[in-house]
Amino acid sequence: METIFKHRSIRRYKPDAIPENILDRILEAATRASTTGNMQLYSIVVSTDPKVKQALSPCHFNQPMVTEAPVVMTFCADIHRFDLWCEQRGAEPGYDNFLWFVNGAIDALLASQNAVLEAETHGLGICYLGTTTYTADKIVEILRLPKGVIPVTTVVMGYPTDCPPLTDRLPVEAVVHRDTYHDYTPEAIDRLWAERENSDETKRLLAENGLPNLARIFTERRYRKEDNVQFSRTYLDLLRKQGFMKQ
Ligand SMILES: Cc1cc2nc3c(=O)[nH]c(=O)nc-3n(C[C@H](O)[C@H](O)[C@H](O)COP(=O)(O)O)c2cc1C
């Protein structure tokens, strides 16, 4: 529990390797996560070879932590292994569709968070990389992922050089709905975002970006519509290519 409440993303790493016994334990923890029908519809590609990490770096927009951190884990939705087993047993698999991409993605993400928590209990730092879905087509080639396997997220892992401050969160009431969904009034939206909007960090970001509010930093700087549309198209194309969209 303490681990959960101390979590912060780590973006600077010492070069020290993660001892094999700790890495094994992290990967074992990943496999203890719940999965759809206990089918374990995911694979984890653990990259420690500097050449592989270097090749992955542009896929993650050259964020320095990809080459700095000793371990890069790419979590993939994977129906391939299960299909092979079915076919080898004369069973007809029916998993080449969008539903089973979603199931595989859920399994991969639950496994990733188990790995993250286990890593953090060993004093390691982690950072998720959302760039994975933007450039998944290139990652497929670098990691030689067969049909039926698609990257969902990446986690870099290693010993932190520093301990950044905890980041803020919206109040718990912002994300919790009792019994049924309660929609937000404009006043509620103002109240829920008030602390974040008035923080020193937000003031600094607004000055730096020359924008009048935090929402516009998201829509005009961080996650722009034109990029989102482009990355969506690339990922949908890849889903088709990897055989997840036959139906
Ligand atoms: C799916 C996902 C993708 C992320 N991608 C990136 C990334 O590409 N680069 C980065 O520096 N942080 C990334 N993060 C980290 C978030 O920015 C971070 O979790 C968030 O700001 C909250 O901060 P905290 O993790 O320190 O509490 C990602 C987090 C998630 C869950």
The ligand as a Gaussian input file, in Angstrom:
#p B3LYP/6-31G(d) Opt

LIG

0 1
 C       -0.267000       5.255000     -20.561000
 C        0.726000       6.262000     -20.045000
 C        1.609000       6.859000     -20.933000
 C        2.574000       7.762000     -20.473000
 N        3.482000       8.276000     -21.350000
 C        4.484000       9.061000     -20.899000
 C        5.512000       9.491000     -21.768000
 O        5.540000       9.152000     -22.964000
 N        6.486000      10.283000     -21.273000
 C        6.517000      10.667000     -19.955000
 O        7.442000      11.378000     -19.555000
 N        5.554000      10.257000     -19.089000
 C        4.545000       9.447000     -19.526000
 N        3.591000       8.980000     -18.655000
 C        3.656000       9.361000     -17.233000
 C        2.556000      10.380000     -16.891000
 O        2.896000      11.623000     -17.404000
 C        2.406000      10.406000     -15.363000
 O        1.966000       9.144000     -14.912000
 C        1.439000      11.474000     -14.884000
 O        1.896000      12.758000     -15.214000
 C        1.240000      11.404000     -13.394000
 O        2.488000      11.532000     -12.733000
 P        3.044000      10.402000     -11.761000
 O        3.094000       9.104000     -12.495000
 O        4.417000      10.864000     -11.352000
 O        2.103000      10.313000     -10.585000
 C        2.621000       8.090000     -19.099000
 C        1.718000       7.487000     -18.218000
 C        0.799000       6.573000     -18.680000
 C       -0.130000       5.891000     -17.696000

